[in-house]
Amino acid sequence: MTSPDPDGLLAEQLLRLTRRVHRIQKRHLEQRDLGITPAQSRLLRTLAHYPSPPRMADLAQRLEVVPRAVTTLVDGLETAGKVRRVPDPDNRRVIRIELTADGRTALRALGRARRSAAEEILAPLTEEQRTVLGGLLDTLVDGAPIPDCGRASP
């Protein structure tokens, strides 16, 4: 008989949680009838973090996707009036992507949808549990080991 693999169980729990988060966020987006996919939402949020309009290659790098994927997302968002392609002021061969006023409005609605989804997901946790979870998630996102997690030293 083999013993259970605790890391395998954690990995499965993380994958299940990730799928649940995506489902809940997608439902909250659909309820607001924004006509924006989760991938487009991510691109809009990423775009908003740039101080000036980025190139599509910059977006692809930041999103960790191939440039063609960004082109498809930008095409859809441009058709919806959320972004526009603008020429680079210093190099006319370069095209930059900027948010439109409608895109900024959509971003605010997306923020509200994400917050309500997070509230739903975190509802079962106490404030103390949320604080602990936040610290653990920071550690996982940053990839740094947790200093002393109550384990005995070797």
N, C-alpha and C positions, 0 to 999 in steps of 0.2 A: 504494500500500500504506500502511495506517495503522499508526502505532506503537502498541504496547500501552499501555494506560492503567494505570499503577501503582496509582493510588488506587482504580480500579475493581476491580483484582485484590485489593487489601487489603480492600475492602468485601466482596467475595465470600468471601474467607477468613474474615473476621469472622462473616459470616452462617452459613457452614458450621460454624465452631467453636461458635457459639451453638446451632445445631440439635443438634450432637453433645453438647454439655453438657446440654441439655434431655433428650435421649434417655437418656444415661447416668444422670442424676439420677432420671429417671422409673423406670428399671430398678431402681436401688438402693432407691427407695421401695417399689416393688412387691415386691421380694425380702423386705422386712421386713413385708409384709402389714399395713401400718398403715391401709389403707383411706382414705388421704388423697391428694387430687390435688395436683399441683404448685401450682396456684392456692391451694388451701386451705393448703398448706404455707407459702406466702408470707404469707398472711393471719395465720397463727399466729405466724410469726417477727416480723411487724410488730407484732402485738398485744403480744408479749412486751417490746417496747422502750418501751412506755408505762409511766410510773410509777403511773398509776391507770387504771381502765377507760375507754377512749375511747368517743365516740359513733361510730355507723356513718359519719356524714359525715366525721369525722376520719380514719377508716380509708380511706375512698374517696379523700380528698385525698392521703393519704400514699402509697397504692398507685397513684395516678393513674388511677383507673377511675371509672365512673359509680356513684352510690350503689346502684342496682339490682343491680349485679354483686356488691357487698359483701353485700347482703341475701341473695342466693342462696348465697354462700359461707358466711355465718353460719348460714343455715338448715341447710345440710348438716352443718356442724361442731356445731351445737347438737343435731341429731338423733343424731349420733355421740357426744355427751357430752363434746366437747372444749372447748366454750365455753358460756356462758349469758348471757342477756340479764338485766340488772339495772336497776332504776329508779335514776335519778340522785337522790342524797340531797337535793339542793337544788331540783330541779325535776322533779316527778313526770311531766311530759309527755316528759321526755328519757329515752331508754333507752341504757344503756351496755353494752359487751360485755367480759366478763372470761373469762380462762382458767379452766378447772376443773383439778382435780388430774390428771385423765386427760389433759387438754390439755397440762399441763406435762410429763407423762411422754412424751407423743407428741412434744413439742418436743425432748426429749433424744434420742429415737430418730431424729428427723429430722436432728438435728445429726450424729449418727453416720453416717447415710446420706449426708449431704452431704460429710462428710469423706472417706468411702470413695470416693465418686464423684470428688472432687477428686484423691485419690491416684491413681486410675485414669487420669484425664485428664492429670495432670502427670507420670506415670511416665516418659515418654521424656526429660524435661528434667533437666539437672544442677542442683545447688543454685545455681550461678552464673546459669544461664539462668532459673531460677525467680525469683531476685532481680531480674534485669533485667525479666522479664515483669511482675512485681508493680509495679515502678516505672512501666513503660509503661502498665499498666492504670490505675494511680492517676491518671496524667496524662489518659488518655482519659475516665475517669469524672468527674474534676474539670473537664475542658474547658480546662485551662491549657496553654499551649505548653511544650514541653520546652526548658529553658534552652539548653544546647549539646549537640547530639546528634551532634557530629562533622562537621557540615556546614560548608562554607566560608561565611564571611559574605559578603553581597552587596556 
